[in-house]
Amino acid sequence: MSLYEKIPNNVNLSSDKRLLRALEHWLPNYMKWWYDMGPAGFQADQVYLRTAVSVEPGGWAHFDYVKMPDYRWGIFLAPPEKDRIVGFGDSYGKRAWQEVPGEFRNMLRRIIVTQGDTEPASVEQQRLLGHSAPSLYDLRNLFQVNVEEGRHLWAMVYLLHSHFGRDGREETEELLERRSGSSDKPRILGAFNEPIDDWLSFFMFTTFTDRDGKYQLLALAESGFDPLSRTTRFMLTEEAHHMFVGESGVGRVVQRACELMRETKDDDVRRHGAIDLEAVQRYINLWFSVSLDLFGGEISSNAASFFSAGLKGRYKEEACEDHLALDGHYRVWQHGPEGWYQEDVPLRNAMNEVLRDAYIADCENTLGRWNKMIQRYGIPFELRLPDRRFHRRIGLYGSHHFDPQGRPLSAEQWEARRDEFLPGEKDLAYVKNLMVPVHEIGQIANWISKPAHGIKGLPFEFEYVRREQ
């Protein structure tokens, strides 16, 4: 474990001088991107952050104050499994690959680049949020997410540099040149070009979009390309915190609305400076549907190719009975002249939908926890996930309109009712107006409740960010 080198790592970088030089050459380019597109206005502040120092489950992180540009971005792979085999697809049962199989080179590079592109994209989306943080606790959590997304970028860059030669080096430069929301060079996936202008959007993003990231990483952790599998297994440790930030953040918004409704006996919490549950539902509708698109089309030859090649598996592949998936089928909705009908497609072609099913079940559990909170306050309201056909931009449903219950709508009906389903101008303006920074120790904005616990056993009333005046 080389923790104190310029690039902390557990991959013995010092023994590969060519790779080390390439990554050290990339480091200043990364730092320029970080200063240009990372958290704006907080680079000189001391932030109470955790830094990866190990891959061991019992003690993998160190907590201390650090300026974000001095964060120890590093390269960490989970420990290797002895005699690991490919667990699915046409290479099922063969030894896992330590080097890129030539016939799968382009597919594997595409997978790694797409995953890598999401990491800097989310930092870019969130770069201005510090200026409207509801508390120092939340400000610190935002920055923790940001630096870990930066480390996840390093993880993908390491794979590209170490296994793809000149092509990989060129791809790593492109990762720093694309920009979230750019009309000229946007990020690869649509959700990562969406604006995140308020903290409710940030909490929804880390709840739903980072949860998509969890399932993509789980599928890649099954990969027969062992360096990718080991890289993503360690990334999942950090991804769990991002989802905690989102789920607990939305929960605290919901809790504050419930508190005010009970205290004031007034269902209109906007009169008291909080975010109403109906608006929370519209934000859920937006970010859940946008995140569903990240799984890809319902019927996908690419997904079939990734599976057959042994590059990207299913969630908990070891629990599946048939690791070849040659005989199974999956039922999807199709649209024809007579309307919508269901049709069975080969299971390999539906691997995106199989992974999306697991994701939706996980999201349902999340909403269940929020709804239990609402029930404890005795408020007759239930948050719901919209139907998977709602507000989709790709796949079988991308050119059609549906309401949140999955009922078809005409284009005219959709336009007339859009603000009933998704955050409209009034919602966005109201929530944006609440985004006033609270950077005093132990203080918090009125629209969100305090967390039940602080960081690493510390109280909420702790100086999680030491501002440079």
C-alpha positions in Angstrom: 0.0 0.0 0.0 1.6 3.3 -1.2 -0.3 6.0 0.7 2.3 8.8 0.7 3.2 8.9 -2.9 2.1 11.7 -5.2 -0.7 9.4 -6.3 -1.7 7.2 -3.3 -2.4 3.6 -4.5 -2.4 -0.1 -3.7 -1.6 -1.2 -7.3 2.2 -0.8 -6.9 2.4 2.1 -9.3 6.1 2.8 -8.4 7.0 -0.5 -10.2 5.6 0.7 -13.5 7.5 3.8 -14.4 5.7 4.3 -17.7 2.3 4.2 -16.2 3.4 6.3 -13.3 4.7 9.0 -15.6 1.5 9.0 -17.6 -0.6 9.5 -14.5 1.7 12.1 -13.1 1.4 13.9 -16.4 -2.4 13.7 -16.2 -2.5 15.0 -12.6 -2.0 18.7 -13.4 -4.6 18.5 -16.1 -7.0 17.0 -13.5 -6.1 19.7 -11.0 -6.8 22.5 -13.6 -10.2 20.9 -14.2 -10.8 20.7 -10.5 -10.0 24.4 -10.0 -12.1 25.4 -13.0 -15.1 23.1 -12.5 -15.0 21.8 -8.9 -16.7 23.5 -5.9 -16.6 27.2 -6.7 -15.4 29.5 -3.9 -14.4 26.9 -1.3 -11.0 25.6 -2.4 -9.1 27.4 0.4 -11.4 26.1 3.2 -10.5 23.3 5.6 -13.1 20.6 5.3 -13.6 17.6 7.6 -13.3 14.8 5.1 -12.7 11.1 5.0 -9.9 9.9 2.8 -9.4 6.3 1.7 -6.3 4.8 3.3 -7.1 1.1 2.9 -9.3 -1.4 1.2 -10.1 -3.3 4.4 -13.7 -3.1 5.5 -12.9 -2.4 9.1 -10.7 0.6 8.6 -10.5 1.9 5.1 -10.9 5.6 5.8 -9.2 8.4 7.7 -11.1 11.6 8.9 -9.4 14.9 9.3 -9.5 18.5 8.0 -8.1 19.0 4.5 -8.3 21.6 1.8 -10.0 20.0 -1.2 -7.2 20.6 -3.7 -4.9 18.7 -1.2 -7.2 15.7 -1.0 -5.4 12.4 -1.4 -7.0 11.3 -4.6 -5.8 7.8 -5.1 -6.2 4.4 -6.9 -7.5 1.6 -4.9 -8.6 -1.9 -6.0 -10.4 -4.4 -3.8 -8.2 -7.4 -2.9 -7.9 -10.1 -5.7 -9.9 -13.3 -5.4 -7.7 -16.4 -5.9 -8.6 -18.3 -9.0 -11.5 -16.1 -9.9 -13.5 -17.2 -12.9 -15.9 -15.4 -15.3 -19.3 -15.9 -13.8 -21.6 -15.5 -16.8 -21.9 -15.3 -20.5 -20.1 -17.3 -23.2 -16.9 -17.4 -21.2 -18.6 -18.7 -18.1 -16.2 -20.8 -16.0 -13.0 -19.6 -17.6 -10.3 -17.8 -15.7 -11.0 -14.1 -15.2 -8.9 -11.8 -17.4 -6.1 -9.7 -16.0 -5.5 -8.1 -19.4 -8.0 -6.8 -21.9 -9.1 -9.6 -24.4 -8.4 -8.2 -27.9 -11.9 -9.1 -29.2 -13.6 -7.2 -26.4 -11.3 -4.1 -26.4 -13.7 -1.6 -27.9 -16.7 -2.7 -25.9 -14.7 -2.6 -22.6 -13.3 0.8 -23.4 -16.8 2.1 -24.1 -18.0 0.8 -20.8 -15.1 2.3 -18.8 -15.3 5.7 -20.6 -19.1 5.9 -20.1 -18.7 5.2 -16.4 -15.8 7.5 -16.0 -17.7 10.4 -17.7 -20.4 10.4 -15.0 -17.9 11.1 -12.3 -16.6 14.6 -13.3 -20.1 15.4 -14.7 -21.7 15.3 -11.2 -19.0 17.5 -9.8 -19.7 20.1 -12.5 -23.5 19.9 -11.9 -23.0 20.6 -8.2 -20.2 23.1 -8.3 -22.3 26.1 -7.1 -24.3 24.4 -4.4 -22.0 25.4 -1.6 -23.2 28.9 -1.8 -26.7 27.9 -0.7 -25.9 25.1 1.7 -28.5 24.8 4.5 -25.8 24.0 7.2 -22.1 23.3 7.6 -23.0 19.6 8.0 -24.6 19.6 4.6 -21.8 21.6 3.1 -19.3 19.1 4.3 -21.4 16.2 2.8 -21.5 17.9 -0.5 -17.8 18.3 -0.6 -17.3 14.7 0.5 -19.4 13.5 -2.4 -17.5 15.8 -4.8 -14.0 14.6 -3.8 -15.1 11.0 -4.0 -16.5 11.4 -7.4 -13.1 12.8 -8.3 -11.5 9.7 -6.9 -13.9 7.5 -8.9 -12.7 9.4 -12.0 -9.1 8.5 -11.1 -10.2 4.9 -10.8 -11.4 4.8 -14.4 -8.5 6.8 -15.7 -6.1 4.3 -14.1 -7.8 1.5 -16.1 -7.7 3.5 -19.3 -4.0 4.4 -18.9 -2.9 0.9 -17.8 -4.8 -1.2 -20.3 -5.6 0.8 -23.4 -2.4 2.5 -24.4 -2.7 5.6 -26.6 -6.4 5.2 -27.1 -6.8 5.2 -23.3 -4.7 8.3 -22.8 -6.7 10.2 -25.4 -10.0 9.1 -23.7 -8.7 10.5 -20.4 -8.1 13.9 -22.0 -11.7 13.8 -23.4 -13.0 13.1 -19.9 -11.7 16.5 -18.8 -12.9 18.3 -21.9 -16.6 17.5 -21.9 -18.8 19.7 -19.7 -22.1 19.0 -18.1 -24.9 20.9 -19.9 -22.6 22.1 -22.7 -24.2 22.5 -26.1 -20.9 21.8 -27.8 -19.4 19.0 -25.7 -22.0 17.7 -23.3 -21.5 14.7 -21.0 -22.3 11.3 -22.5 -25.5 10.5 -20.5 -28.5 12.8 -20.3 -29.0 12.8 -16.5 -25.5 14.3 -16.2 -26.4 17.3 -18.3 -29.4 18.2 -16.1 -29.0 21.4 -14.0 -28.8 21.0 -10.2 -29.6 24.5 -9.0 -31.0 23.7 -5.6 -30.5 21.3 -2.7 -33.7 19.4 -3.2 -32.4 18.5 -6.7 -29.0 17.5 -5.1 -30.7 15.2 -2.6 -32.8 13.7 -5.4 -29.8 13.2 -7.6 -27.8 11.5 -4.8 -30.9 9.4 -4.0 -31.9 8.3 -7.5 -29.0 9.0 -9.9 -26.3 7.8 -7.5 -28.4 4.7 -6.9 -28.3 4.0 -10.6 -24.5 4.3 -10.2 -24.7 1.7 -7.5 -26.4 -0.8 -9.8 -24.1 -0.1 -12.7 -21.1 -0.6 -10.4 -22.7 -3.9 -9.1 -23.1 -5.1 -12.7 -19.5 -4.2 -13.5 -18.2 -5.8 -10.3 -19.3 -9.1 -11.9 -17.1 -8.4 -14.9 -14.7 -11.1 -16.1 -12.1 -8.3 -16.6 -10.7 -8.6 -13.1 -9.2 -5.1 -12.8 -12.6 -3.5 -13.6 -14.3 -5.8 -11.1 -11.9 -5.0 -8.3 -12.0 -1.3 -9.0 -15.8 -1.0 -8.9 -16.1 -3.2 -5.8 -14.1 -0.6 -3.9 -16.0 2.3 -5.4 -19.2 0.8 -4.0 -17.9 1.4 -0.5 -17.9 5.2 -1.2 -21.1 5.2 -3.3 -23.1 4.0 -0.3 -22.3 7.4 1.5 -23.6 9.3 -1.5 -26.9 7.6 -1.4 -27.1 8.1 2.4 -26.6 11.9 1.8 -29.5 11.8 -0.7 -32.0 9.6 1.1 -31.4 11.3 4.5 -31.5 14.7 2.9 -34.9 14.1 1.2 -36.1 12.5 4.5 -35.1 15.7 6.4 -37.0 17.9 3.9 -40.1 15.6 4.3 -39.7 15.6 8.1 -39.6 19.4 8.2 -42.8 19.7 6.2 -44.4 17.2 8.5 -43.2 19.1 11.6 -44.6 22.3 10.4 -47.9 20.8 9.4 -48.3 19.4 12.9 -47.1 22.5 14.7 -49.1 25.0 12.7 -52.2 22.9 11.9 -51.7 24.3 8.4 -51.3 22.0 5.4 -49.7 24.8 3.3 -46.2 24.7 4.5 -45.0 27.2 1.9 -46.6 29.9 4.2 -44.0 28.8 6.8 -41.0 28.6 4.5 -40.8 24.8 3.9 -41.2 22.6 0.9 -44.6 20.9 0.5 -44.9 17.2 0.0 -46.6 17.7 -3.4 -43.5 19.5 -4.7 -41.3 16.7 -3.3 -43.4 14.3 -5.3 -42.9 16.2 -8.5 -39.1 16.3 -7.8 -39.2 12.5 -7.3 -41.1 12.1 -10.6 -38.4 14.1 -12.4 -35.2 12.5 -11.0 -36.5 9.0 -10.8 -37.5 9.1 -14.5 -34.3 10.7 -15.6 -32.3 8.1 -13.7 -34.3 5.2 -15.3 -33.0 6.3 -18.7 -29.4 5.7 -17.5 -30.0 1.9 -17.7 -30.4 2.1 -21.5 -33.1 0.8 -23.8 -35.4 -2.0 -22.8 -34.3 -4.1 -25.7 -30.6 -3.7 -26.3 -28.1 -5.6 -28.5 -25.3 -3.8 -26.6 -26.5 -5.2 -23.3 -26.6 -8.6 -24.9 -23.1 -8.2 -26.2 -21.7 -7.0 -22.8 -23.3 -10.0 -21.1 -22.3 -12.6 -23.6 -18.7 -11.3 -23.6 -18.6 -11.6 -19.8 -18.0 -7.8 -19.3 -21.1 -6.7 -17.5 -23.3 -9.1 -15.5 -26.5 -8.9 -13.5 -27.2 -7.7 -10.0 -26.1 -10.6 -7.7 -25.2 -12.8 -10.6 -24.2 -15.6 -8.3 -27.9 -15.9 -7.2 -29.1 -16.5 -10.8 -29.7 -20.1 -11.8 -28.7 -19.8 -15.4 -25.5 -18.0 -16.0 -25.6 -18.3 -19.7 -29.1 -16.8 -20.1 -29.5 -18.4 -23.5 -33.0 -19.9 -23.1 -34.8 -17.4 -20.9 -37.1 -14.6 -22.0 -38.3 -11.3 -20.6 -41.7 -9.7 -21.3 -41.7 -6.0 -22.4 -44.3 -3.6 -23.7 -44.2 -2.8 -27.4 -46.2 -0.3 -29.4 -47.8 -1.1 -32.8 -50.7 0.1 -35.0 -53.2 -1.4 -32.5 -51.6 0.2 -29.5 -49.6 -1.2 -26.6 -49.0 -4.9 -26.3 -46.6 -7.2 -24.4 -44.0 -9.4 -26.1 -41.4 -11.8 -24.9 -37.8 -11.0 -25.9 -34.6 -13.1 -25.4 -33.3 -12.5 -21.9 -29.9 -11.4 -23.0 -31.4 -8.5 -25.0 -33.3 -7.5 -21.8 -30.4 -7.2 -19.4 -30.9 -3.5 -19.0 -34.4 -4.1 -17.9 -33.4 -6.9 -15.5 -31.0 -4.4 -13.8 -33.6 -1.7 -13.9 -36.0 -4.0 -12.0 -33.6 -4.4 -9.1 -33.1 -0.6 -9.1 -36.8 0.1 -9.0 -37.3 -2.4 -6.1 -34.5 -0.6 -4.2 -36.1 2.8 -4.8 -39.5 1.5 -3.6 -37.8 0.6 -0.3 -36.4 4.1 0.0 -39.8 5.7 -0.5 -41.2 3.2 2.0 -38.9 4.7 4.6 -39.9 8.2 3.8 -43.6 7.2 3.9 -43.2 5.7 7.4 -42.0 9.0 8.6 -45.0 10.8 7.1 -47.2 8.2 8.8 -45.6 8.8 12.2 -46.8 12.4 12.0 -50.3 11.2 11.1 -50.4 13.0 7.8 -52.6 11.4 5.1 -50.1 11.6 2.2 -48.0 8.9 0.4 -45.1 9.5 -1.9 -45.0 7.2 -4.9 -42.6 6.2 -7.7 -44.0 7.1 -11.1 -44.5 4.2 -13.6 -41.4 3.2 -15.5 -43.0 4.5 -18.7 -43.4 8.1 -17.3 -41.2 10.9 -18.7 -38.8 8.6 -20.5 -36.5 10.0 -23.3 -35.0 6.8 -24.6 -36.1 3.2 -25.3 -39.6 1.9 -26.1 -41.3 4.8 -24.3 -39.1 7.7 -25.3 -41.3 8.9 -28.1 -44.6 8.6 -26.2 -46.2 10.3 -23.3 -47.6 8.8 -20.1 -48.9 10.1 -16.8 -47.2 9.0 -13.5 -49.6 6.0 -13.3 -48.4 4.8 -16.8 -51.6 5.8 -18.7 -51.0 7.0 -22.2 -51.4 10.7 -23.0 -51.5 12.6 -26.2 -48.8 15.3 -26.8 -51.5 18.0 -26.1 -52.6 16.3 -22.9 -49.0 16.1 -21.7 -48.2 19.8 -22.4 -51.4 20.8 -20.6 -50.6 18.7 -17.5 -46.8 18.8 -17.4 -46.6 21.0 -14.3 -49.0 18.7 -12.5 -46.4 16.0 -12.8 -43.0 17.7 -12.8 -41.4 20.7 -11.1 -42.7 23.8 -13.0 -41.5 27.4 -13.0 -43.4 28.1 -9.8 -41.9 25.1 -8.0 -38.4 25.9 -9.1 -38.6 29.6 -8.3 -40.1 28.9 -4.8 -37.4 26.3 -3.9 -34.6 28.4 -5.4 -35.8 31.3 -3.2 -35.3 29.2 -0.1 -31.7 28.5 -1.0 -30.1 31.0 1.4 -26.7 29.8 2.8 -26.4 29.0 6.5 -22.7 28.7 7.3 -22.8 29.3 11.0 -21.8 26.5 13.4 -24.8 24.6 14.6 -27.4 26.6 12.6 -29.7 25.2 9.9 -32.1 26.6 7.3 -35.8 26.5 8.1 -36.8 24.3 5.2 -34.9 21.2 6.4 -34.6 19.3 9.7 -31.4 18.6 11.5 -29.8 15.2 11.0 -30.3 12.6 13.6 -26.5 12.1 13.9 -23.4 14.0 13.0 -20.3 12.7 11.1 -18.2 10.0 12.7 -19.8 10.4 16.1 -19.5 14.1 16.2 -22.4 16.4 17.0 -24.3 18.4 14.5 -22.9 21.5 16.3 -19.4 20.9 14.9 -17.3 23.1 12.6 -17.4 20.7 9.7 -16.1 23.4 7.3 -13.6 26.0 8.5 -14.3 29.0 6.2 -11.4 31.1 5.1 -12.5 34.7 5.6 
